Amino acid sequence: MDTIVFGNYTVLNIIIATGVVFVLLSLWSVIKKFFAKGKSSSYAQQVECSCGWKGQVSKHAGRCPKCNTPLGDQRAKY
């Protein structure tokens, strides 16, 4: 472990630095997942119904699951 690889750096120093980099990358990944927003779907949209229900419905044929009122863009052709 005391073998000098280049300059003043030993094998032990390189192993420690590699471990620190691995831990930092792992922490960065966890932090990104914690603060990342959910991806919005191109087929669903957030709506609020007059009956008080809130949630996601289809952009094409969205209806309230509580009162069956048409919601959202209603792009589907009937």
FIPANU-803024 format. One record per residue (C-alpha): y, x, z; residue number from 1; residue in three letters. Coordinates in Angstrom, 1 decimal. Each point is the difference from the previous one (the first is absolute). Layout:
N
Y	X	Z	NUM	ALA
...
//
This chain:
78
0.0	0.0	0.0	1	MET
2.3	3.0	0.4	2	ASP
-0.5	1.0	-3.7	3	THR
3.4	0.4	-1.6	4	ILE
0.1	-2.0	-3.3	5	VAL
3.5	1.0	-1.2	6	PHE
3.1	1.2	1.7	7	GLY
-0.3	-0.8	3.7	8	ASN
-2.1	-3.1	-0.4	9	TYR
-3.5	-0.1	1.3	10	THR
-2.9	-2.4	-0.8	11	VAL
0.7	-1.8	3.3	12	LEU
3.7	-0.5	-0.9	13	ASN
-1.1	-1.5	-3.4	14	ILE
-2.5	-2.3	1.6	15	ILE
2.5	-1.3	2.6	16	ILE
2.7	-0.5	-2.7	17	ALA
-2.6	-1.9	-2.2	18	THR
-0.9	-2.2	3.0	19	GLY
3.7	-0.8	0.8	20	VAL
0.6	-0.9	-3.7	21	VAL
-3.0	-2.3	0.0	22	PHE
1.1	-1.7	3.2	23	VAL
3.6	-0.5	-1.3	24	LEU
-1.3	-1.5	-3.3	25	LEU
-2.2	-2.3	2.0	26	SER
2.8	-1.1	2.2	27	LEU
2.3	-0.5	-3.0	28	TRP
-2.6	-2.3	-1.6	29	SER
-0.3	-2.1	3.1	30	VAL
3.8	-0.2	0.4	31	ILE
0.4	-1.1	-3.7	32	LYS
-2.6	-2.7	0.4	33	LYS
1.7	-1.3	3.2	34	PHE
3.4	-0.3	-1.6	35	PHE
-1.1	-1.1	-3.5	36	ALA
0.8	-3.5	-1.1	37	LYS
-2.7	-2.1	-1.4	38	GLY
-0.2	-0.2	-3.8	39	LYS
1.4	-3.2	-1.3	40	SER
-2.3	-1.9	-2.3	41	SER
1.1	-0.9	-3.5	42	SER
-1.9	-3.2	0.3	43	TYR
1.2	-1.2	3.4	44	ALA
3.3	-0.7	1.7	45	GLN
1.3	-0.6	3.5	46	GLN
1.2	-3.6	0.5	47	VAL
0.9	-2.3	2.8	48	GLU
-0.8	-3.7	-0.3	49	CYS
2.1	-2.9	1.4	50	SER
-3.0	-0.9	2.3	51	CYS
0.5	3.3	1.8	52	GLY
-2.9	2.0	-1.6	53	TRP
0.8	3.6	-1.0	54	LYS
-2.1	2.3	-2.1	55	GLY
-1.0	1.1	-3.5	56	GLN
-0.8	-2.3	-2.9	57	VAL
-0.9	0.6	-3.6	58	SER
3.0	0.4	-2.4	59	LYS
-1.9	-2.0	-2.6	60	HIS
-1.2	-3.1	1.9	61	ALA
1.2	0.4	3.6	62	GLY
-0.4	-2.8	2.4	63	ARG
0.4	-0.3	3.8	64	CYS
-3.4	0.0	1.6	65	PRO
1.2	-2.3	2.8	66	LYS
1.7	-2.8	-2.0	67	CYS
-0.9	0.8	-3.6	68	ASN
3.7	0.1	-1.1	69	THR
0.6	2.2	-3.1	70	PRO
1.7	3.3	0.9	71	LEU
1.2	3.1	-1.7	72	GLY
0.6	0.6	-3.7	73	ASP
-2.7	-2.3	-1.3	74	GLN
-0.4	1.8	-3.3	75	ARG
-3.3	-1.7	-0.9	76	ALA
0.2	-2.5	-2.9	77	LYS
-1.6	-3.3	0.7	78	TYR
//
